[in-house]
Amino acid sequence: MSDSALPVLIVGGGIAGLTTALTLHQLGIKAQVFEAAEEPRPLGVGINIQPNAVRELLALDISEAELDAIGIQSREWALVGLNGNDIYSEPRGLLAGYNWPQYAVHRGELQMLLYRKVLERLGPEAVKTGHQGTGYSTHADDGTVTAYFSQRPNGQDRAYHGQVLIGADGIHSAIRAQMHPNQPPIHWGGTIMWRGVTRAVAARTGSTFLGLGTETRRLVIYPISSPDENGLSLINWIAEIRNVSEEDWQKTGWFSQTPISDFLHYFTDMSYDWLDVPGLLSQSEIAYENPMIDRDPVETWSSGPVLLLGDAAHPMYPTGSNGASQAIVDARNLGAAFLERGIGADALAAFDAAFNAPVNDVVLRNRGDGPFGLLGLVEERCGGVFDDIDDVLPAEERSAFMKRYQTAAGFARDALNSAPAIIPAGRQI
């Protein structure tokens, strides 16, 4: 591609948009990213990066050492009942036989790592900050597209011309709203989450993703850093309560700061000899409250030279811990489509045809609690309290449940280990 060729326009400088930019640069495709924030900052809390996505980050020449600096390799995934007894546990990442590790990382630090890589590789002008995407127009004569923005802080209108437009602008995507003007409002299933971090000794293996409680009252707890000199890790936690009223949701802010005392009473009985939940939550200075939301799946993510990607395409509940991983894999599969079909509407339509239905299935599975559905089954059968889980939910049933989810989400071990690279090394347009 010559320097005079039109770029691929990417609206959104989050994980999906930045990974797309790095992928396109790797393929020799000119890309331009537009980010609404005037100054990107490491916002957010902990997320998990599954082995299928770690494979793709390594293929982008992001090293394990760089990932180790912003997180920790996961060793175990476990669900625990109300009285602290195990429901299900399994090794994760390399310990589970994957060819690649699984990571628990700070979401904002991962975004900033990707942001620095884009600036280093594509140049300092590759990301235009303070550009809030507002819409687009397509041009039938040559198949190109124009994207429109409101530039912060003065609100000046801007327009940029490109070969194709990638809408990676999140759950409130303006690109999606134009493509699907009659889409239903944001979907909320009745769960409020409080997120926070505490520096403490990590439970179990020292790098365990722990789900605790029942379907209607549960916690997710896992470290996102290695232990410091005092043996303390940064522990990410998410406290969730389901079946709160519609009125409560409407007055809940988006990641609004909330005192721990506002919700601690829901979890004061969850104290065990190996984990003091109320003590862990109390040590955090502040929590961030928001409703657990997604959007109803749409039948297409593409329209001519425009494609939705990441949360703009398939925002999903965090119950499967694979939203960020799916965004990374999206970017790589889009790159493969460009390699096969060239840069244009044909590649976007092929990507949409291949992935819309299976990923939408994951969105709906996550609404059904994803892998946390085991907590619901145990709650139904014994109220969440038991001595021997095999008397409540046989091992074969538990394993089959987890296998179904891993297959749907694209990180079943044997299938992933034997899968060819999404983008063969060294390939370029």
C-alpha positions as CSV (number, residue, x, y, z in Angstrom):
1,M,0.0,0.0,0.0
2,S,1.4,3.4,-0.9
3,D,1.6,6.3,1.5
4,S,-1.1,8.1,-0.5
5,A,-3.7,5.4,0.0
6,L,-6.6,6.1,2.2
7,P,-6.3,4.7,5.8
8,V,-8.6,2.3,7.6
9,L,-10.5,4.6,10.1
10,I,-10.9,3.2,13.6
11,V,-13.4,4.9,15.9
12,G,-12.4,4.1,19.5
13,G,-9.0,3.8,21.2
14,G,-9.9,0.9,23.6
15,I,-8.6,-2.6,23.5
16,A,-10.5,-3.5,20.3
17,G,-9.5,-0.4,18.4
18,L,-5.8,-0.4,19.4
19,T,-5.4,-4.1,18.8
20,T,-6.9,-3.6,15.3
21,A,-4.5,-0.8,14.6
22,L,-1.5,-2.9,15.6
23,T,-2.8,-5.8,13.5
24,L,-3.2,-3.6,10.4
25,H,0.2,-2.1,10.9
26,Q,1.6,-5.7,11.1
27,L,-0.1,-6.4,7.7
28,G,1.2,-3.2,6.1
29,I,-2.2,-1.5,6.1
30,K,-2.4,2.2,7.0
31,A,-4.7,2.9,10.0
32,Q,-5.9,6.0,11.9
33,V,-7.4,5.7,15.4
34,F,-9.8,8.3,16.9
35,E,-10.2,8.3,20.7
36,A,-12.8,10.4,22.5
37,A,-10.7,11.0,25.6
38,E,-8.5,14.0,25.3
39,E,-5.8,12.3,27.4
40,P,-6.0,8.4,27.6
41,R,-5.5,7.2,31.2
42,P,-5.3,3.7,32.8
43,L,-9.0,3.5,33.9
44,G,-10.8,0.4,35.1
45,V,-10.1,-2.5,37.3
46,G,-9.2,-6.2,36.7
47,I,-10.0,-8.3,33.6
48,N,-8.9,-11.7,32.4
49,I,-7.2,-12.4,29.1
50,Q,-7.9,-15.9,27.9
51,P,-5.2,-18.1,26.2
52,N,-6.8,-17.6,22.8
53,A,-6.3,-13.8,23.2
54,V,-2.8,-14.1,24.8
55,R,-1.7,-16.1,21.7
56,E,-2.7,-13.1,19.5
57,L,-1.0,-10.5,21.7
58,L,2.2,-12.6,21.5
59,A,1.8,-12.8,17.7
60,L,1.8,-9.0,17.8
61,D,5.2,-9.0,19.4
62,I,3.9,-8.1,22.9
63,S,6.0,-10.2,25.2
64,E,5.1,-12.2,28.3
65,A,7.4,-9.9,30.3
66,E,5.3,-6.9,29.3
67,L,2.2,-8.7,30.3
68,D,3.8,-9.9,33.5
69,A,4.4,-6.2,34.3
70,I,0.7,-5.3,34.2
71,G,-0.8,-8.5,35.6
72,I,-0.2,-12.1,36.7
73,Q,-0.5,-15.5,35.0
74,S,-3.6,-17.3,36.2
75,R,-3.2,-20.8,37.8
76,E,-6.7,-21.8,38.9
77,W,-10.4,-21.1,38.3
78,A,-12.8,-22.0,41.1
79,L,-16.4,-21.8,42.3
80,V,-17.2,-22.0,46.0
81,G,-20.6,-22.4,47.7
82,L,-22.0,-20.3,50.5
83,N,-20.4,-22.3,53.3
84,G,-17.0,-22.0,51.6
85,N,-16.8,-25.6,50.1
86,D,-15.7,-26.1,46.6
87,I,-18.2,-26.6,43.8
88,Y,-15.7,-26.8,40.9
89,S,-12.1,-26.0,40.3
90,E,-9.7,-26.5,37.4
91,P,-6.2,-25.3,36.5
92,R,-5.9,-22.5,34.0
93,G,-3.4,-21.4,31.3
94,L,-0.1,-23.3,31.1
95,L,-1.0,-25.5,34.1
96,A,-4.1,-26.6,32.2
97,G,-2.1,-27.7,29.2
98,Y,-2.7,-24.7,27.0
99,N,0.2,-23.6,24.8
100,W,-0.3,-20.0,26.1
101,P,-0.9,-18.6,29.5
102,Q,-4.0,-16.9,30.8
103,Y,-3.6,-13.5,32.4
104,A,-5.4,-11.4,35.0
105,V,-4.4,-7.8,34.3
106,H,-5.4,-4.3,35.1
107,R,-7.7,-3.3,32.2
108,G,-6.4,0.3,32.0
109,E,-2.8,-0.8,32.1
110,L,-3.4,-3.2,29.2
111,Q,-5.0,-0.4,27.2
112,M,-2.1,1.9,27.9
113,L,0.4,-0.8,26.9
114,L,-1.4,-1.1,23.6
115,Y,-1.6,2.6,23.2
116,R,2.2,3.0,23.6
117,K,2.8,0.3,21.1
118,V,0.5,2.0,18.5
119,L,2.4,5.3,19.0
120,E,5.8,3.6,18.8
121,R,5.0,1.5,15.7
122,L,2.5,3.7,13.7
123,G,3.8,7.1,14.8
124,P,2.7,9.8,17.2
125,E,-0.1,11.0,14.9
126,A,-1.7,7.5,14.6
127,V,-4.1,8.3,17.5
128,K,-6.2,11.5,17.3
129,T,-7.4,12.1,20.9
130,G,-10.4,14.2,21.8
131,H,-12.4,13.0,18.8
132,Q,-15.9,11.8,19.7
133,G,-17.3,9.8,16.9
134,T,-20.8,11.0,15.8
135,G,-21.6,9.2,12.5
136,Y,-20.6,8.3,9.0
137,S,-21.5,8.5,5.3
138,T,-20.7,6.0,2.6
139,H,-19.8,6.6,-1.0
140,A,-21.3,4.2,-3.5
141,D,-19.1,5.5,-6.4
142,D,-15.8,4.3,-5.0
143,G,-16.9,2.2,-1.9
144,T,-15.2,4.5,0.6
145,V,-16.5,6.1,3.8
146,T,-16.3,9.4,5.7
147,A,-16.4,9.5,9.5
148,Y,-17.6,12.4,11.5
149,F,-16.4,13.6,14.9
150,S,-17.0,16.3,17.5
151,Q,-13.5,17.5,18.6
152,R,-13.1,18.2,22.2
153,P,-13.0,20.5,24.1
154,N,-14.5,23.0,21.7
155,G,-17.0,20.7,19.9
156,Q,-15.7,21.6,16.5
157,D,-16.9,19.2,13.7
158,R,-14.4,17.1,11.9
159,A,-14.5,14.7,9.0
160,Y,-12.0,12.1,7.7
161,H,-12.1,10.0,4.6
162,G,-11.1,6.3,4.6
163,Q,-11.2,3.0,2.8
164,V,-13.3,1.4,5.5
165,L,-14.6,2.4,9.0
166,I,-14.2,0.2,12.1
167,G,-16.6,1.2,14.9
168,A,-14.9,0.1,18.1
169,D,-16.5,2.8,20.2
170,G,-18.0,0.7,22.9
171,I,-21.5,-0.1,24.2
172,H,-22.7,3.5,23.6
173,S,-21.4,3.3,20.0
174,A,-22.6,6.1,17.7
175,I,-21.6,4.0,14.7
176,R,-23.8,1.1,15.9
177,A,-26.7,3.6,16.6
178,Q,-26.5,4.8,13.0
179,M,-26.2,1.3,11.5
180,H,-29.1,0.1,13.7
181,P,-31.3,3.1,14.4
182,N,-34.1,1.0,15.8
183,Q,-32.0,-1.1,18.2
184,P,-33.6,-1.7,21.6
185,P,-32.2,0.3,24.6
186,I,-29.4,-1.1,26.7
187,H,-30.4,-4.4,28.4
188,W,-30.1,-4.8,32.1
189,G,-30.8,-8.1,33.8
190,G,-31.3,-6.9,37.4
191,T,-27.7,-7.1,38.7
192,I,-25.8,-4.2,40.3
193,M,-22.0,-4.6,40.6
194,W,-19.5,-2.9,42.9
195,R,-15.9,-3.2,41.9
196,G,-12.7,-2.4,43.9
197,V,-9.2,-3.4,44.6
198,T,-7.5,-4.3,47.9
199,R,-3.9,-5.1,48.7
200,A,-3.9,-8.4,50.5
201,V,-2.6,-12.0,50.5
202,A,-4.0,-13.8,47.5
203,A,-6.1,-16.9,48.4
204,R,-5.5,-20.5,47.4
205,T,-2.8,-20.8,44.7
206,G,-1.8,-17.2,44.9
207,S,-3.3,-16.7,41.4
208,T,-6.8,-18.1,41.6
209,F,-9.9,-16.7,39.9
210,L,-12.6,-17.3,42.6
211,G,-16.3,-17.1,42.2
212,L,-18.2,-17.3,45.6
213,G,-21.8,-17.4,46.7
214,T,-25.1,-18.0,44.8
215,E,-26.7,-16.8,41.6
216,T,-28.3,-13.8,43.3
217,R,-25.5,-12.8,45.7
218,R,-21.9,-13.5,44.7
219,L,-18.4,-12.2,44.5
220,V,-15.5,-12.6,42.1
221,I,-12.1,-12.3,43.6
222,Y,-8.7,-12.6,41.9
223,P,-5.2,-11.0,42.1
224,I,-4.0,-8.8,39.3
225,S,-0.4,-8.5,40.4
226,S,2.4,-10.7,41.8
227,P,3.1,-10.5,45.5
228,D,5.2,-7.5,46.7
229,E,8.0,-7.8,49.2
230,N,5.5,-8.1,52.0
231,G,3.6,-11.0,50.2
232,L,0.7,-8.8,49.3
233,S,-0.9,-8.7,45.9
234,L,-3.4,-6.3,44.4
235,I,-6.7,-8.1,44.7
236,N,-9.5,-7.3,42.2
237,W,-13.0,-8.0,43.5
238,I,-16.5,-7.6,42.1
239,A,-19.5,-7.8,44.5
240,E,-22.8,-8.5,42.8
241,I,-26.5,-8.4,43.9
242,R,-29.3,-9.5,41.5
243,N,-33.0,-8.7,41.4
244,V,-32.7,-5.1,42.5
245,S,-35.5,-2.8,41.4
246,E,-35.7,-0.9,38.1
247,E,-35.7,2.3,40.1
248,D,-32.4,1.4,41.7
249,W,-30.8,0.8,38.3
250,Q,-32.0,4.2,37.0
251,K,-30.3,6.0,39.8
252,T,-27.1,4.0,39.6
253,G,-24.2,5.9,38.0
254,W,-21.8,4.4,35.5
255,F,-18.7,3.5,37.6
256,S,-19.8,6.1,40.2
257,Q,-17.8,6.1,43.4
258,T,-19.6,4.4,46.3
259,P,-18.6,3.9,50.0
260,I,-18.0,0.3,50.9
261,S,-20.6,0.7,53.7
262,D,-23.4,1.1,51.1
263,F,-23.2,-2.6,50.2
264,L,-21.0,-4.4,52.7
265,H,-24.0,-5.7,54.7
266,Y,-24.9,-8.1,51.8
267,F,-21.7,-10.0,52.4
268,T,-20.9,-9.9,56.1
269,D,-21.7,-13.7,56.6
270,M,-19.1,-14.7,54.0
271,S,-16.2,-15.2,56.3
272,Y,-14.2,-18.5,56.3
273,D,-11.0,-19.7,57.8
274,W,-9.2,-19.3,54.4
275,L,-10.9,-16.0,53.3
276,D,-12.4,-13.1,55.2
277,V,-14.7,-11.5,52.5
278,P,-16.0,-8.6,54.6
279,G,-12.5,-7.8,55.8
280,L,-11.2,-7.9,52.2
281,L,-13.9,-5.5,51.0
282,S,-13.5,-3.2,54.0
283,Q,-9.8,-2.6,53.3
284,S,-10.6,-1.0,50.0
285,E,-10.9,2.8,50.2
286,I,-13.6,3.1,47.5
287,A,-15.7,1.0,45.2
288,Y,-17.2,1.8,41.8
289,E,-20.9,1.0,41.2
290,N,-22.6,0.2,38.0
291,P,-25.3,-2.0,36.5
292,M,-24.4,-5.2,34.7
293,I,-25.5,-4.4,31.2
294,D,-25.2,-5.5,27.6
295,R,-27.2,-5.1,24.3
296,D,-29.5,-7.4,22.5
297,P,-27.6,-9.0,19.6
298,V,-28.0,-7.5,16.1
299,E,-28.2,-9.6,13.0
300,T,-25.3,-7.9,11.3
301,W,-22.2,-5.9,12.3
302,S,-21.4,-4.7,8.8
303,S,-22.9,-2.3,6.3
304,G,-20.9,-1.7,3.2
305,P,-17.5,-0.3,4.2
306,V,-18.5,0.0,7.9
307,L,-18.0,-2.7,10.6
308,L,-18.7,-2.9,14.3
309,L,-16.0,-4.5,16.5
310,G,-15.5,-5.3,20.2
311,D,-18.1,-3.9,22.6
312,A,-19.7,-1.9,19.8
313,A,-20.6,-5.2,18.1
314,H,-21.2,-7.5,21.0
315,P,-21.2,-6.0,24.5
316,M,-21.5,-8.8,27.0
317,Y,-21.9,-9.5,30.7
318,P,-18.5,-10.0,32.3
319,T,-19.6,-13.4,33.7
320,G,-17.5,-15.3,31.2
321,S,-14.4,-13.2,31.6
322,N,-14.0,-13.0,27.9
323,G,-15.2,-9.6,26.7
324,A,-11.6,-8.2,26.3
325,S,-10.4,-11.5,24.9
326,Q,-13.1,-11.5,22.2
327,A,-12.2,-7.9,21.2
328,I,-8.6,-9.0,20.7
329,V,-9.6,-12.0,18.7
330,D,-12.0,-9.8,16.7
331,A,-9.1,-7.6,15.6
332,R,-7.0,-10.5,14.5
333,N,-9.8,-12.2,12.5
334,L,-10.5,-8.9,10.8
335,G,-6.9,-8.8,9.7
336,A,-7.2,-12.3,8.4
337,A,-10.3,-11.2,6.4
338,F,-8.4,-8.3,4.8
339,L,-5.6,-10.7,3.9
340,E,-8.0,-13.0,2.2
341,R,-10.4,-10.5,0.5
342,G,-8.6,-7.2,0.4
343,I,-9.5,-4.0,2.2
344,G,-13.2,-3.3,1.6
345,A,-16.8,-4.2,2.1
346,D,-16.2,-7.8,0.9
347,A,-13.8,-8.5,3.8
348,L,-16.2,-6.9,6.3
349,A,-19.1,-8.9,5.1
350,A,-17.1,-12.1,5.3
351,F,-16.0,-11.3,8.9
352,D,-19.6,-10.7,9.8
353,A,-20.9,-13.9,8.2
354,A,-18.3,-16.0,10.0
355,F,-18.5,-14.6,13.5
356,N,-21.8,-12.8,14.1
357,A,-23.9,-15.8,15.1
358,P,-21.3,-17.7,17.2
359,V,-20.3,-14.6,19.2
360,N,-23.9,-13.5,19.7
361,D,-24.4,-17.0,21.2
362,V,-21.7,-16.2,23.7
363,V,-23.5,-12.9,24.6
364,L,-26.7,-14.8,25.3
365,R,-24.8,-17.6,27.3
366,N,-23.3,-14.9,29.5
367,R,-26.8,-13.6,30.2
368,G,-27.5,-17.0,31.5
369,D,-24.5,-16.6,33.9
370,G,-22.0,-18.2,31.6
371,P,-19.8,-20.5,33.7
372,F,-21.3,-19.1,36.9
373,G,-24.4,-21.0,36.0
374,L,-23.1,-23.8,38.2
375,L,-23.7,-21.5,41.2
376,G,-27.4,-21.3,40.1
377,L,-27.7,-25.1,39.8
378,V,-26.2,-25.6,43.3
379,E,-28.5,-22.9,44.7
380,E,-31.5,-24.7,43.2
381,R,-30.6,-28.1,44.6
382,C,-29.3,-27.2,48.0
383,G,-29.5,-23.5,48.6
384,G,-25.7,-23.2,48.2
385,V,-24.8,-25.0,51.4
386,F,-23.4,-28.6,51.2
387,D,-20.8,-30.9,52.6
388,D,-19.9,-33.0,49.5
389,I,-20.6,-31.4,46.1
390,D,-20.8,-34.8,44.4
391,D,-24.0,-35.4,46.3
392,V,-25.5,-32.3,44.8
393,L,-23.9,-32.0,41.3
394,P,-21.9,-35.0,40.0
395,A,-18.4,-34.3,38.7
396,E,-19.4,-35.4,35.1
397,E,-22.2,-32.9,35.1
398,R,-19.9,-30.1,36.3
399,S,-17.2,-30.8,33.8
400,A,-19.7,-31.1,30.9
401,F,-21.2,-27.7,31.8
402,M,-17.8,-26.0,31.7
403,K,-16.7,-27.7,28.5
404,R,-19.8,-26.4,26.7
405,Y,-19.0,-22.8,27.7
406,Q,-15.3,-23.0,26.8
407,T,-16.2,-24.4,23.4
408,A,-18.7,-21.7,22.7
409,A,-16.3,-18.9,23.8
410,G,-13.5,-20.2,21.6
411,F,-10.9,-21.3,24.2
412,A,-11.5,-25.0,24.5
413,R,-7.9,-26.3,25.1
414,D,-7.4,-29.0,22.5
415,A,-9.1,-27.1,19.7
416,L,-7.1,-23.9,20.5
417,N,-3.8,-25.7,20.8
418,S,-4.2,-27.4,17.4
419,A,-5.7,-24.4,15.6
420,P,-3.5,-22.7,12.9
421,A,-2.4,-19.1,13.5
422,I,-5.2,-16.6,12.6
423,I,-2.6,-14.6,10.8
424,P,0.4,-16.5,9.5
425,A,3.7,-15.0,10.6
426,G,5.2,-12.6,8.1
427,R,2.1,-12.2,5.9
428,Q,1.2,-8.8,4.6
429,I,-1.2,-7.2,2.1
